[in-house]
Amino acid sequence: QKLHAEMFASRFGSPLDAMLTLYDARYQQIAANDDFNREHRDAKLEITLPADGIYYLSLIDAHDAGSNLHVYRLAIK
């Protein structure tokens, strides 16, 4: 099964510097992304999952910042 997770923040003017990390059920890191292109600080993951099971997706600000201005939209397919 394929997973596509994409952040929309920087493209809309948010100061969030998004970082996405995917973990398996044993909390082993499967994939991570920070800044998928040079124009924006948004993150995107496209991965074929290695097996059936439970996965955890972490979304953080790369600079540990946050405020009511750090808005985002997360799209998962």
N, C-alpha and C positions, 0 to 999 in steps of 0.2 A: 504494500500500500504506500502511496506517495503522500507526503505532507508538504504543504506550502503555507508558510506563515510569513506575513509581511506587515511591517510597521508603517504607519503614516503619521508622522509628527513634524519632523523638520520641513517637509514639503509644504506644510500648512502654517509655518512660522513658529512652531513650538520650539523652545530651547532644549527639549529632551534630546539627548544623544543616546538613542536606544541601542540596547544590546540584547540579542535573543540567544538563549542556550537551551538545548534539548537534552533531557536526561532519560535514561531507561528506568525501570522499576527498582533497580538496585542503586540508583543515583549515580550511575556512570555516565559521563558526558558523551553524547552521541554526535552532536554538531553544535556549532556556535557561529554567530555572525555579528559584526559591528561595522556599520557604514558600507552598505553593499555597492555604493557608487560614489564618485568624487563630488557630485553636486549636493548630496544630502547626507545627513547623519542617521538616516533610517536604516533599520536592519531587515534582512530577509533570509529565510531558510527555505531551501528546496531539497528534500531528501526522500529517498525510498527507505522506509522503515525496515530494519533488519529482521524483525519477527513480530508476531502478534503479541499483544500485551499492553501494559500500562506505560505511558510516557508522561513526563512532566516538562512543561515549557516555562522557562523563566524569562521575565522581561524586566530589565533594570536600566537605569541611567548609567552610562559608562563613567560618569564623574560623581556618582552618588549624590546628585542634586535632585531637587524636587520642589514643586510649588503648585499653586493653582494655575500657573501658566504652562506647566509641563503636561499638556494634554496630548493624547494620542488616540489612534484607532488601530486595532489589531485585527487583521483579516486572516482567517484560517480556513483552508480548504483541504 
